[in-house]
Amino acid sequence: MYLRFMSSSQKIIITIDGWSSCGKSTLAKQLAKELGYIYIDSGAMYRAITLYFLRNHVDWTNIKAVKEALTGINIEFIFNPKSESSETHLNGENVEYVIRDLVVAEKVSEVAAIKEVREFAVKQQKALGKNKGIVMDGRDIGTVVFPNAELKIFMTADNAVRVERRFKELYEKNPNITIDEIKTNLEMRDYIDSHREVSPLRQAKDALVLDNSQLTMKQQLDIAMKWVRERTRAIPSPFG
Ligand code: DC
């Protein structure tokens, strides 16, 4: 346990951006646990919106239909003590697992590229960070959502490592899934996420890069915690 008893006035905002499946959420959860912070998976919001659009046959090429559909969406993150993590709820239903399906993954980048969808999600993300003490991961968290965050991490990992990690994760749920399907999906999402017009994936100028291709979970946490300590030392103590 590192800084769990840090005074609330010293709490910071930590952003983790990067490519799909390079371990952003794993690190974000580790940090949130160590620090007693809230963890928010911003990608889960885009996935929940995509799920809603798919279930309700919303034509997301029609902006009027998108705007109307968004008025019917309520996303909440509710802490589950069993999984020790906050889980995504869409209009009162726990969708934490179903939003990870490949059916959603295949469409989410398209949906996340829509300006109105991003405005809807970013507004809620900003509100979640108003008391600090938060770790949020995504694609535009350090650049758009919290441009003044105290610690910005940009994560990356070798492509082969990322594909293998995602394969292991999805294979447990669906043994019919193939490496090729995963590889194609990751490449497509990375392309759309980094080439879209509205807030594309970019490394913030002041972000610290963490390549975890060869790191264990403990090693990546140690590096990130060192950065946290450096950043929190820079914040003046309220006790002088
Ligand atoms: O992190 P993830 O794979 O669950 O994200 C799902 C998709 O949502 C991803 O393809 C890009 C998009 N996304 C985004 O555009 N902006 C964010 N802040 C987070 C995710």
Boltz pocket constraint, residues with backbone or C-beta under 6 A from the ligand:
constraints:
  - pocket:
      binder: B
      contacts: [[A, 20], [A, 21], [A, 42], [A, 43], [A, 44], [A, 46], [A, 47], [A, 105], [A, 108], [A, 109], [A, 112], [A, 113], [A, 137], [A, 138], [A, 139], [A, 140], [A, 141], [A, 189], [A, 193], [A, 199]]
      max_distance: 6.0
